[in-house]
C-alpha cells in the first residue's frame, strides 16, 4: 500500500538517520545532497583509521565500489565488520562488477559479510549471482527482466534483499518480488543518481525495526526516488536543471503525490 511505503519517508524525515557513506569519488557531493534533501544526515568518513570507530555510530552504512582501490577496500572491510558488530545494516552497490576482476572478487568476498541490501543494475546482479560477466563500465548491457531470476537466487543465497534497477525496478528477498515502474530517462543523464539511490536505501533501511522490514524499506526507497525523478522531469527537460529539480522533489514530495504516481505490482512466481 502507498501509505505503508510512505511511512518510511516519514520516519526518515522525523529521525534524520545518520548514513555512513563509503562511496566513489565522482558522486560524493551529490550523494550527500540527496541524503540531505530526504531529511537524512550524510557522513563521508573514509579513512581506514576512523571507519571502524564511526560505523557503529551511524544508523546504516552504504558501500559503493565505483572508484575502488586497495586502500578503500581495506577501509570498507573495516567499516563493514564494525557495522555488523554493532548490528547496523549495510547496503552494497557493486558498481561495474563482472568485467573487472579486482572489484568482482572483492564484491563476492563481501557477500559473506551479510549485506542487508544489494542494489545494482542487471549486469552487476547477474555477475554477482554467478552468471556470465557483462556490462559496459558502470552501464548494464542487460535489461532488468533478464536479471530477475539471478536477483532471486542471489537473495536466497545471501539472505539480502536484492534490488535490480533500470527501466523497470525489481526488489526481491527471493520469495516475494515487487516490480516498480516509475522514473524518467533523465535519471540516467545525471552522474550519481544511481549511486545516491543506494545511500537512500541505507537511510530507509536504517529506520527499519528489523530485518522483516528491509524489503518494504527498499521498495519504499526506490519508489520514492523514482517518483521524485518522474515528477522532476515534468519541471525540467535537460540534465542540468533536472538535477536541481530532482533534489527539490526529494525534499518536497508528499504522500498524496506519491500515492497517485506510484506504479507497483507483485510478481507471482511461475
C-alpha positions as CSV (number, residue, x, y, z in Angstrom):
1,X,0.0,0.0,0.0
2,X,1.3,3.5,-0.8
3,X,0.7,4.7,2.7
4,X,2.7,1.9,4.2
5,X,5.6,2.7,1.9
6,X,5.4,6.4,2.6
7,X,5.6,5.7,6.3
8,X,9.4,5.1,5.7
9,X,9.7,8.6,4.2
10,X,8.1,10.0,7.3
11,X,10.5,8.0,9.5
12,X,13.5,9.4,7.6
13,X,12.2,13.0,7.9
14,X,11.4,12.6,11.6
15,X,14.6,10.7,12.7
16,X,17.2,12.1,10.3
17,X,19.1,8.8,10.2
18,X,22.9,9.1,10.0
19,X,24.2,7.3,6.9
20,X,27.9,6.4,6.7
21,X,28.8,6.5,3.1
22,X,31.9,4.9,1.6
23,X,31.2,5.9,-1.9
24,X,33.1,6.7,-5.1
25,X,34.9,10.0,-5.7
26,X,32.7,11.1,-8.6
27,X,29.4,11.2,-6.6
28,X,30.3,12.1,-3.0
29,X,28.8,15.6,-3.1
30,X,25.7,14.7,-5.0
31,X,25.1,11.7,-2.7
32,X,25.3,14.0,0.4
33,X,22.9,16.5,-1.2
34,X,20.4,13.7,-1.9
35,X,20.5,12.5,1.7
36,X,20.1,16.0,3.0
37,X,17.1,16.6,0.7
38,X,15.5,13.4,2.0
39,X,16.0,14.6,5.6
40,X,18.8,12.2,6.4
41,X,22.3,13.0,7.6
42,X,25.2,12.1,5.4
43,X,28.7,11.3,6.7
44,X,31.6,10.7,4.4
45,X,34.2,9.2,6.9
46,X,36.6,7.3,4.7
47,X,39.9,6.9,6.5
48,X,40.9,3.4,7.4
49,X,41.9,4.7,10.8
50,X,38.4,6.1,11.5
51,X,35.8,4.0,9.8
52,X,35.7,1.2,12.5
53,X,35.0,3.8,15.1
54,X,32.4,5.7,13.1
55,X,30.3,2.9,11.6
56,X,28.7,1.8,14.9
57,X,27.6,5.4,15.4
58,X,25.6,5.5,12.2
59,X,22.1,4.1,11.6
60,X,23.3,2.4,8.4
61,X,26.3,2.0,6.1
62,X,26.3,2.5,2.3
63,X,29.2,0.8,0.4
64,X,29.8,1.8,-3.2
65,X,32.6,0.2,-5.3
66,X,32.7,2.8,-8.1
67,X,36.3,4.0,-7.7
68,X,37.5,1.1,-5.6
69,X,41.2,0.8,-4.9
70,X,43.3,-1.2,-2.4
71,X,43.2,1.4,0.4
72,X,39.4,1.9,0.1
73,X,38.9,-1.9,0.1
74,X,40.6,-2.1,3.5
75,X,38.5,0.7,4.8
76,X,35.4,-0.9,3.5
77,X,36.2,-4.2,5.2
78,X,36.8,-2.4,8.5
79,X,33.6,-0.5,8.3
80,X,31.5,-3.5,7.3
81,X,33.0,-5.5,10.2
82,X,32.3,-2.7,12.7
83,X,28.7,-2.2,11.4
84,X,28.0,-5.9,11.7
85,X,29.4,-6.0,15.2
86,X,27.1,-3.1,16.2
87,X,24.1,-4.6,14.5
88,X,23.8,-1.9,11.9
89,X,22.5,-2.7,8.4
90,X,24.7,-2.0,5.4
91,X,24.0,-1.7,1.6
92,X,26.3,-3.0,-1.1
93,X,26.4,-1.2,-4.5
94,X,28.6,-3.4,-6.7
95,X,29.4,-0.9,-9.4
96,X,31.0,-2.4,-12.5
97,X,31.2,-5.8,-11.0
98,X,31.6,-8.5,-13.7
99,X,34.1,-7.3,-16.3
100,X,36.7,-6.2,-13.7
101,X,38.3,-8.9,-11.7
102,X,39.6,-6.9,-8.6
103,X,36.2,-5.4,-7.7
104,X,34.4,-8.6,-8.7
105,X,36.4,-10.8,-6.3
106,X,36.1,-8.1,-3.6
107,X,32.3,-7.9,-4.0
108,X,32.0,-11.7,-3.9
109,X,34.0,-11.7,-0.6
110,X,31.7,-9.0,0.8
111,X,28.7,-11.2,0.3
112,X,29.9,-13.4,3.2
113,X,29.6,-10.3,5.4
114,X,25.8,-10.3,5.0
115,X,24.7,-7.1,3.5
116,X,21.1,-6.1,4.3
117,X,20.5,-5.0,0.7
118,X,22.4,-5.4,-2.6
119,X,21.4,-2.8,-5.2
120,X,22.8,-2.9,-8.7
121,X,22.0,-2.9,-12.4
122,X,21.1,-6.0,-14.3
123,X,24.6,-6.9,-15.4
124,X,26.0,-6.4,-11.9
125,X,23.4,-8.6,-10.3
126,X,23.8,-11.3,-12.9
127,X,27.5,-11.4,-12.3
128,X,27.2,-11.5,-8.5
129,X,24.8,-14.4,-8.8
130,X,27.4,-16.4,-10.8
131,X,26.2,-15.6,-14.3
132,X,28.4,-14.6,-17.2
133,X,30.2,-11.3,-16.8
134,X,28.7,-8.4,-18.9
135,X,28.3,-4.7,-18.6
136,X,30.0,-1.7,-20.1
137,X,31.8,0.1,-17.3
138,X,29.0,1.3,-14.9
139,X,26.3,0.7,-17.5
140,X,24.3,-2.5,-17.8
141,X,24.1,-4.4,-21.1
142,X,21.1,-6.4,-19.9
143,X,17.5,-5.5,-19.2
144,X,16.3,-5.8,-15.6
145,X,13.8,-8.6,-16.7
146,X,16.8,-10.7,-17.6
147,X,18.2,-10.4,-14.1
148,X,15.1,-11.3,-12.2
149,X,16.0,-15.0,-11.7
150,X,19.5,-14.0,-10.8
151,X,18.3,-11.5,-8.2
152,X,16.0,-14.1,-6.6
153,X,18.9,-16.6,-6.5
154,X,21.2,-14.0,-5.0
155,X,18.7,-13.0,-2.4
156,X,18.2,-16.6,-1.2
157,X,21.9,-17.3,-1.2
158,X,22.9,-14.3,0.8
159,X,19.8,-13.5,2.9
160,X,19.9,-10.0,1.5
161,X,17.2,-8.0,-0.2
162,X,18.2,-7.5,-3.8
163,X,17.2,-4.5,-5.9
164,X,17.8,-4.5,-9.7
165,X,17.3,-1.1,-11.1
166,X,16.7,0.0,-14.6
167,X,13.7,0.8,-16.8
168,X,11.6,-1.4,-14.5
169,X,13.0,-1.9,-11.0
170,X,12.7,-5.2,-9.1
171,X,13.1,-5.8,-5.4
172,X,13.2,-9.3,-4.0
173,X,14.0,-11.3,-0.9
174,X,13.9,-14.5,-3.0
175,X,10.3,-15.2,-2.1
176,X,8.4,-12.0,-2.6
177,X,9.3,-9.9,-5.6
178,X,8.0,-6.3,-6.3
179,X,8.2,-4.5,-9.6
180,X,8.2,-0.7,-9.8
181,X,7.7,1.2,-13.0
182,X,8.3,4.9,-12.2
183,X,11.2,7.2,-13.1
184,X,12.5,9.1,-16.1
185,X,15.2,8.6,-18.8
186,X,16.7,11.8,-17.4
187,X,17.8,9.9,-14.3
188,X,20.4,8.2,-16.4
189,X,21.8,11.6,-17.7
190,X,22.9,12.9,-14.3
191,X,26.0,11.4,-12.6
192,X,25.3,9.9,-9.2
193,X,21.6,9.3,-9.2
194,X,22.1,5.5,-9.1
195,X,24.8,5.7,-6.5
196,X,22.8,8.1,-4.4
197,X,19.9,5.6,-4.6
198,X,22.0,3.1,-2.7
199,X,22.6,5.6,0.0
200,X,18.9,6.4,0.1
201,X,18.1,2.7,0.6
202,X,20.6,2.8,3.5
203,X,18.7,5.7,5.0
204,X,15.4,3.9,4.7
205,X,16.7,0.6,6.0
206,X,18.3,2.5,8.8
207,X,14.8,3.3,10.1
208,X,13.6,-0.3,9.9
209,X,12.6,-2.0,13.1
210,X,14.3,-5.3,12.0
211,X,15.2,-7.5,9.0
212,X,11.5,-8.2,8.4
213,X,11.1,-4.6,7.2
214,X,14.1,-4.5,4.9
215,X,12.2,-5.5,1.8
216,X,9.5,-2.9,2.4
217,X,12.1,-0.2,3.2
218,X,14.0,-1.0,0.0
219,X,10.8,-0.8,-2.1
220,X,9.9,2.5,-0.4
221,X,13.3,4.0,-1.1
222,X,13.4,3.0,-4.8
223,X,9.7,4.1,-5.3
224,X,10.3,7.4,-3.6
225,X,13.4,8.1,-5.6
226,X,12.0,7.2,-9.0
227,X,8.7,9.0,-8.4
228,X,10.8,12.1,-7.5
229,X,12.7,11.6,-10.8
230,X,9.5,11.2,-12.8
231,X,8.0,14.4,-11.3
232,X,11.2,16.3,-11.6
233,X,11.2,15.5,-15.4
234,X,7.9,17.5,-15.6
235,X,9.7,20.5,-14.1
236,X,13.0,20.3,-16.1
237,X,13.7,18.9,-19.6
238,X,17.5,19.0,-19.6
239,X,20.1,17.3,-17.3
240,X,21.4,20.3,-15.5
241,X,18.1,21.7,-14.4
242,X,16.8,18.2,-13.8
243,X,19.4,17.6,-11.2
244,X,18.2,20.6,-9.2
245,X,14.6,19.7,-9.7
246,X,15.3,16.2,-8.6
247,X,16.7,17.4,-5.2
248,X,13.7,19.7,-4.9
249,X,11.2,16.9,-5.5
250,X,13.1,14.6,-3.0
251,X,12.7,17.4,-0.4
252,X,9.0,18.2,-1.1
253,X,7.2,15.1,-2.4
254,X,4.2,14.4,-0.2
255,X,2.1,11.3,0.5
256,X,-0.7,12.3,-1.9
257,X,1.5,12.8,-4.9
258,X,3.5,9.7,-4.0
259,X,0.3,7.6,-3.9
260,X,-1.1,9.0,-7.1
261,X,2.1,8.4,-9.1
262,X,3.3,5.0,-7.7
263,X,3.2,2.1,-10.2
264,X,3.8,-1.1,-8.3
265,X,2.9,-4.8,-8.7
266,X,3.9,-8.0,-7.0
267,X,5.5,-10.7,-9.2
268,X,3.9,-14.1,-8.8
269,X,6.3,-17.0,-9.1
270,X,5.5,-19.2,-12.1
